[in-house]
């Protein structure tokens, strides 16, 4: 299956990279790379994550990192990565 990053997920990765890069540029690249590698696994293992807090979503903690990936399996079978967030952040956010 194809794995797509939504604009929100792309923005999240840029923000994560920028935040970590303030202290260590190489570490920032490694973290983003590991998050992307994890997301690409959903192409083969679409139900790897647990059922998400929002209907129709799944959530998967990135091994060894304090981030989780929230994704959905689209009707056509593609995987849409919706957001990437720190495990301390609430999803969905309180309104």
Residue frames as a rotation matrix with the C-alpha (Angstrom) as fourth column:
UNK 1
0.573 0.820 0.000 0.00
0.820 -0.573 0.000 0.00
0.000 0.000 -1.000 0.00
UNK 2
-0.152 -0.565 0.811 1.06
0.494 -0.754 -0.433 3.56
0.856 0.334 0.394 -0.64
UNK 3
0.086 0.091 -0.992 1.78
0.962 -0.265 0.059 5.77
-0.258 -0.960 -0.111 2.39
UNK 4
0.101 0.056 0.993 0.88
0.535 -0.845 -0.007 9.46
0.839 0.532 -0.115 2.05
UNK 5
-0.607 -0.266 -0.748 1.90
0.770 -0.427 -0.473 12.29
-0.194 -0.864 0.465 4.37
UNK 6
0.538 0.811 0.230 -0.79
0.830 -0.558 0.028 14.91
0.151 0.176 -0.973 4.80
UNK 7
0.166 -0.458 0.873 0.23
0.125 -0.869 -0.479 18.57
0.978 0.188 -0.087 4.88
UNK 8
0.770 0.154 0.619 -0.28
-0.561 -0.300 0.772 18.50
0.304 -0.942 -0.145 8.66
UNK 9
0.877 -0.472 0.090 2.07
0.373 0.787 0.491 15.52
-0.302 -0.397 0.867 9.03
UNK 10
0.265 -0.803 0.534 4.69
0.770 -0.157 -0.619 17.27
0.580 0.575 0.577 6.88
UNK 11
0.333 -0.073 0.940 4.39
-0.311 -0.950 0.036 20.41
0.890 -0.304 -0.339 9.01
UNK 12
0.959 0.048 0.280 4.73
-0.281 0.298 0.912 18.30
-0.039 -0.953 0.300 12.16
UNK 13
0.641 -0.761 0.097 7.95
0.766 0.643 -0.010 16.74
-0.055 0.081 0.995 10.88
UNK 14
0.106 -0.580 0.808 9.40
0.404 -0.717 -0.568 20.15
0.909 0.386 0.158 10.01
UNK 15
0.565 0.179 0.805 8.52
-0.554 -0.641 0.531 21.44
0.611 -0.747 -0.263 13.49
UNK 16
0.967 -0.243 0.080 10.06
0.116 0.693 0.711 18.37
-0.229 -0.678 0.698 15.17
UNK 17
0.380 -0.867 0.321 13.19
0.870 0.218 -0.442 18.72
0.314 0.447 0.838 13.08
UNK 18
0.160 -0.293 0.943 13.50
0.060 -0.950 -0.305 22.45
0.985 0.105 -0.135 13.76
UNK 19
0.830 0.217 0.513 12.99
-0.474 -0.207 0.856 21.99
0.292 -0.954 -0.069 17.50
UNK 20
0.840 -0.535 0.091 15.64
0.402 0.727 0.557 19.28
-0.364 -0.431 0.826 17.86
UNK 21
0.365 -0.720 0.591 18.04
0.790 -0.096 -0.605 21.02
0.492 0.688 0.534 15.45
UNK 22
0.775 -0.082 0.626 18.30
-0.299 -0.921 0.250 23.94
0.556 -0.381 -0.739 17.85
UNK 23
0.627 -0.533 0.569 20.54
-0.586 0.159 0.794 21.66
-0.514 -0.831 -0.213 19.91
UNK 24
-0.389 -0.745 0.542 21.77
-0.207 0.643 0.737 19.04
-0.898 0.175 -0.404 17.46
UNK 25
-0.018 0.348 -0.937 21.30
-0.960 -0.269 -0.081 19.10
-0.280 0.898 0.339 13.69
UNK 26
-0.694 -0.320 -0.645 22.39
-0.548 0.816 0.184 15.49
0.468 0.481 -0.742 13.16
UNK 27
-0.901 0.422 0.102 20.08
0.191 0.596 -0.780 14.20
-0.390 -0.683 -0.617 15.88
UNK 28
-0.166 0.873 -0.458 17.20
-0.533 -0.470 -0.703 16.10
-0.829 0.128 0.544 14.27
UNK 29
-0.174 0.038 -0.984 17.82
-0.965 0.193 0.178 14.37
0.197 0.980 0.004 10.95
UNK 30
-0.926 -0.218 -0.309 18.04
-0.161 0.966 -0.202 10.96
0.343 -0.137 -0.929 12.63
UNK 31
-0.681 0.728 0.080 14.78
0.014 0.123 -0.992 11.46
-0.732 -0.675 -0.094 14.52
UNK 32
0.073 0.731 -0.678 12.86
-0.804 -0.359 -0.474 12.55
-0.590 0.580 0.562 11.42
UNK 33
-0.428 -0.305 -0.851 14.37
-0.798 0.569 0.198 9.68
0.424 0.764 -0.487 9.45
UNK 34
-0.999 0.051 -0.016 13.29
0.052 0.861 -0.505 7.17
-0.012 -0.506 -0.863 12.08
UNK 35
-0.330 0.936 -0.121 9.76
-0.256 -0.212 -0.943 8.60
-0.909 -0.280 0.309 12.16
UNK 36
0.084 0.338 -0.937 9.52
-0.979 -0.146 -0.140 8.34
-0.184 0.930 0.319 8.36
UNK 37
-0.749 -0.398 -0.530 10.88
-0.496 0.867 0.050 4.78
0.440 0.300 -0.846 8.35
UNK 38
-0.852 0.492 0.179 8.26
0.111 0.504 -0.856 3.83
-0.512 -0.710 -0.484 10.92
UNK 39
-0.041 0.884 -0.466 5.48
-0.564 -0.405 -0.719 5.45
-0.825 0.233 0.515 8.89
UNK 40
-0.225 -0.097 -0.970 6.55
-0.959 0.197 0.203 3.58
0.171 0.976 -0.138 5.76
UNK 41
-0.984 -0.125 0.129 6.04
-0.156 0.951 -0.268 0.27
-0.089 -0.284 -0.955 7.59
UNK 42
-0.281 0.956 0.085 2.29
-0.295 -0.002 -0.956 0.94
-0.913 -0.294 0.283 7.50
UNK 43
-0.074 0.195 -0.978 2.41
-0.996 -0.062 0.063 0.25
-0.048 0.979 0.198 3.77
UNK 44
-0.547 -0.187 -0.816 3.00
-0.342 0.940 0.015 -3.43
0.764 0.287 -0.578 4.57
UNK 45
-0.642 0.285 -0.711 1.46
0.716 0.553 -0.425 -3.61
0.272 -0.783 -0.560 8.03
UNK 46
-0.435 0.496 0.751 -1.53
0.022 -0.828 0.560 -1.29
0.900 0.261 0.349 7.89
UNK 47
0.654 0.753 0.075 -2.99
-0.094 -0.017 0.995 -2.42
0.751 -0.658 0.060 11.21
UNK 48
-0.236 -0.867 -0.439 0.29
0.534 0.261 -0.804 -2.20
0.812 -0.424 0.401 13.11
UNK 49
-0.843 -0.077 0.532 -1.03
-0.296 -0.760 -0.579 0.64
0.449 -0.646 0.617 15.27
UNK 50
-0.728 0.641 -0.243 -3.75
0.603 0.430 -0.672 0.44
-0.326 -0.636 -0.700 17.86
UNK 51
0.109 0.851 0.515 -7.22
0.891 -0.313 0.329 1.83
0.441 0.423 -0.792 17.27
UNK 52
-0.764 -0.508 0.397 -7.00
0.372 -0.850 -0.373 5.60
0.527 -0.137 0.839 17.65
UNK 53
-0.715 0.459 -0.528 -8.93
0.410 -0.336 -0.848 8.00
-0.567 -0.822 0.052 19.86
UNK 54
-0.292 0.600 -0.745 -10.68
-0.742 -0.633 -0.220 9.44
-0.604 0.488 0.630 16.80
UNK 55
0.462 0.572 0.678 -12.97
-0.019 0.771 -0.637 7.15
-0.887 0.281 0.367 14.82
UNK 56
0.991 -0.011 0.134 -11.30
0.134 0.193 -0.972 5.75
-0.015 0.981 0.193 11.72
UNK 57
0.443 -0.891 0.099 -7.75
-0.741 -0.426 -0.518 6.39
0.504 0.157 -0.850 12.91
UNK 58
0.780 -0.373 -0.503 -4.93
0.534 0.815 0.223 4.26
0.327 -0.443 0.835 14.26
UNK 59
0.744 -0.546 0.385 -2.01
-0.639 -0.749 0.174 5.33
0.194 -0.376 -0.906 16.42
UNK 60
0.746 -0.575 -0.336 1.51
0.534 0.818 -0.214 3.93
0.398 -0.020 0.917 16.68
UNK 61
0.838 -0.534 -0.113 4.32
-0.251 -0.561 0.789 4.92
-0.485 -0.633 -0.604 19.04
UNK 62
0.630 -0.708 -0.318 7.67
-0.407 0.048 -0.912 5.28
0.662 0.704 -0.258 17.29
UNK 63
0.803 -0.317 -0.505 10.00
0.549 0.723 0.419 2.78
0.232 -0.614 0.754 19.00
UNK 64
-0.050 -0.926 -0.374 12.63
0.998 -0.057 0.009 4.49
-0.030 -0.373 0.927 21.13
UNK 65
-0.860 -0.193 0.473 11.27
0.268 -0.959 0.097 7.99
0.435 0.210 0.876 20.56
UNK 66
-0.659 0.638 -0.400 8.64
0.388 -0.167 -0.906 10.07
-0.645 -0.752 -0.138 22.37
UNK 67
-0.626 0.451 -0.636 6.52
-0.735 -0.615 0.286 10.48
-0.262 0.646 0.717 19.24
UNK 68
-0.360 0.558 0.747 3.45
0.342 0.825 -0.451 8.79
-0.868 0.093 -0.488 17.90
UNK 69
-0.971 0.069 -0.228 2.04
-0.238 -0.287 0.928 8.66
-0.001 0.956 0.295 14.42
UNK 70
-0.186 0.967 0.175 -1.70
-0.068 0.165 -0.984 8.98
-0.980 -0.194 0.035 13.86
UNK 71
-0.904 -0.168 -0.394 -2.88
-0.401 0.011 0.916 7.56
-0.150 0.986 -0.077 10.57
UNK 72
0.149 0.972 0.181 -5.94
-0.565 0.234 -0.791 6.38
-0.812 0.015 0.584 8.69
UNK 73
-0.726 -0.228 0.649 -6.50
0.340 0.701 0.627 3.64
-0.598 0.676 -0.432 6.16
UNK 74
-0.535 0.505 -0.678 -8.17
-0.717 -0.695 0.048 5.33
-0.447 0.512 0.734 3.20
UNK 75
0.442 0.829 0.343 -11.05
-0.464 0.538 -0.704 3.58
-0.768 0.152 0.622 1.41
UNK 76
0.788 -0.176 -0.589 -8.85
-0.548 0.235 -0.803 2.95
0.280 0.956 0.089 -1.64
UNK 77
0.865 -0.399 -0.304 -6.38
0.464 0.868 0.179 1.14
0.193 -0.296 0.936 0.62
UNK 78
0.011 -0.888 0.459 -3.75
0.262 -0.441 -0.859 3.85
0.965 0.130 0.228 0.89
UNK 79
0.157 -0.074 -0.985 -2.39
0.988 0.011 0.157 4.97
-0.001 -0.997 0.075 4.25
UNK 80
0.348 -0.010 0.937 -2.75
0.190 -0.978 -0.081 8.63
0.918 0.207 -0.339 5.17
UNK 81
-0.382 -0.508 -0.772 -0.42
0.905 -0.037 -0.423 9.80
0.187 -0.861 0.474 7.93
UNK 82
0.532 0.774 0.342 -2.50
0.654 -0.633 0.414 12.50
0.537 0.004 -0.844 9.60
UNK 83
0.707 -0.324 0.629 -0.18
-0.534 -0.828 0.174 13.86
0.464 -0.458 -0.758 12.26
UNK 84
0.090 -0.732 -0.676 3.00
0.595 0.584 -0.553 13.15
0.799 -0.352 0.488 14.19
UNK 85
0.503 0.168 0.848 3.04
-0.414 -0.814 0.407 14.32
0.759 -0.556 -0.339 17.77
UNK 86
-0.652 -0.718 0.243 4.97
-0.497 0.163 -0.852 14.13
0.572 -0.677 -0.463 20.98
UNK 87
-0.414 0.496 -0.763 3.55
0.504 0.823 0.261 11.52
0.758 -0.276 -0.591 23.33
UNK 88
-0.749 0.135 -0.649 2.86
0.572 -0.365 -0.735 14.23
-0.336 -0.921 0.196 25.91
UNK 89
-0.831 0.487 -0.270 0.50
-0.552 -0.786 0.281 16.01
-0.075 0.382 0.921 23.54
UNK 90
-0.322 0.830 0.455 -3.17
-0.008 0.479 -0.878 15.16
-0.947 -0.287 -0.148 23.59
UNK 91
-0.848 0.170 -0.501 -4.86
-0.522 -0.112 0.845 13.94
0.088 0.979 0.184 20.41
UNK 92
0.086 0.122 0.989 -7.36
0.697 -0.716 0.028 15.04
0.712 0.687 -0.147 19.53
UNK 93
-0.892 -0.443 0.089 -6.65
0.264 -0.672 -0.691 18.35
0.366 -0.593 0.717 21.22
UNK 94
-0.246 0.813 -0.527 -9.25
0.854 -0.075 -0.514 19.70
-0.458 -0.577 -0.676 23.61
UNK 95
-0.302 0.215 0.929 -11.34
0.674 -0.641 0.368 22.39
0.674 0.737 0.049 21.98
